[in-house]
């Protein structure tokens, strides 16, 4: 890379920059520099001054006169990375150069480039360091593309003025042997990237030796700043044009061609003994030149280097002060957004201690809510959502159990026998879908009246007759008929268990998701897969095993010590007797038909009634039918007695004990305390992507808080701060 020779005495002694000194600007820039070093500018843009222009517009010379740094320039010289110059007043002179690498580089490259540090005693040594930086960035190793890395030059000294300025690669207009088409495209992309931000002040460098329409920088600035609010145009090489071309550029400087609210500025290119001149000498030479030229219509503050520095000072100061309240608002908004996202991620769980704490918090919330749901206590606002009615678990449990009991009374018997089974109130407690399931139990069931039922009993009694006396009840027949009537109980109850587990599963799935929170990871899914589903399946298996035992017990010879059995047996016999009484009364009323005396019609011949009942009792010449009557009465009494006990047993033992009691302890504190580190890691360990996201958000909250604190504590006197707490 060719070098331009210059006087070695040029260092931080930039006396002519005094006009840029400004207490407010200095204070604000110091704070922003500190925040920039913390990486805050990666998330919130700061006001900055960017120098943009075509490669041959004289950008390097303008930068040299502004900063005192001699940038590489010349034919074929292409700066392939951004250079940031930060100048600050200080008692002692100091020049430090570092690289701020592109975050998209590989980790090893990032570490290497961050380690690049050079300390200079004179700015005259910069060219050598520039080449070292280019080599570190890979430019000298065949890297021909433009880079997104930033070479940062920090200049401090008693004669420095507060100024931060970025030099971005010039806009390439044509390719050559050393400049590729890719270079040209990337140069345009980089320029647009750096000047697009609304807080960026654009110093657009335009050469008077080239027609305005041929200079790409004007097009780029108008794309991002169509109203010209933040663009200051600088016309260089005014000394290289004369006549009509000079007049044309005067019109541009007067804002006649492209209207910029910040206006235009005019500089000369060549000064006698330019390379050896101090900046003060250049300023005096420029003033002399403009007095002799056609610049009468231009204001003095539009001409020369010294007035450019003054204009930049004012523009930069105004931009900084205007941005402070906006920065504070952005810091607060981004902090709140990041904190909300962090809250959604839940407690960090990168080690066993944090993982156990995370699981314990889930357990506490889960236990409290499931206990309330099972107890039917819905005071917690969690249960108030109309969008989640299934959270009221006890209400669903009771509705299911009530309809199960009604369905068993109505359809539990494999044969519907008039006077033995009842319809029940199916569907009063559950939704239509479940009602349809219960109604399906009735499909295909034979239905007998009393006469048909007696014929059925007689037929079964003959097939199972033993040594009992004719007309008496065979206990084996009672047991056989009971087993036939109750043969569907197990399948029907198992179906009820299935529906119940489905309701519990839906409740638990929702509850664990709500207790974990809207986690970006798959913790709720892991809880279900590793803990909840296996435990619910275990409870289901236990309930089914218990049901199988209960059903097996009922298949044995029926046993009941419930006095209700005797009461029901007597009830059925009494019903038959009352039938005879009713028939006798009906005949007697028919006999008195035609009498006008009400008393006569309502009187009953008691002796005749007793004789009729006694005759009916001794009228059984068919001993099989008599035995069938007695057997059916006992079967009916036994069936209804045992049915209620069976229903209660299913609800108490299978539903409540085997399932409900188990799910309330499914995520208990005792379970949490017994988890090994491997178990916890498998259950709640964060994905790598979640860890990175958490780290990013935590860092963002930290940076935004740091920014707020810096503005409120260090710059409170420069703008009206808000009441947002730190």
Secondary structure by P-SEA (a helix, b strand, c coil): cbbbbcccccccccccccccccaaaaaaaaaaaaaaaaccccccccbbbbbbbccccaaaaaaaaaccccccccccccccbbbbbbbbbccbbbbbbbbbccccccaaaaaaaaabbbbbccccaaaaaaaaaaaaacccccccccccccbbbbbbcccccbbbbbbcccccccccccccaaaaaaaaaaaaaaaccccbbbbbbbbccccccccaaaaaaaacccccccbbbbbccccccccaaaaaaaaaaaccccccccbbbbbbccccccccccaaaaaaaaaaaaaaccccccccccccaaaaaaaaaaaaaaaaaaaaaaaaaaaaaaaaaaaaaaaaaccccccaaaaaaaaaaaaaaaaaaaaaaaaccccccccccccccccaaaaaaaaaaaaaaaaaaacccccccccccccccccccccaaaaaaaaaccccbbbbcaaaaaaaaaaaaaaaccccccccccaaaaaaaaaaaacaaaaaaaaaaaaaaaaaaaaaaaaaaaaacccccaaaaaaaaccaaaaaaaaaaaaaaaaaaaaaaaacccccccaaaaaaaaaaaaaaaaaaaaaaaaaaaaaaccccccccccccaaaaaaaaaaaaaaccccaaaaaaaaaaaaaaaaaaaaaaaaaaaaaccccccccaaaaaacccaaaaaaccaaaaaacccccaaaaaaaaaaaaaaaaaaaaaaaaacccccccccccccc
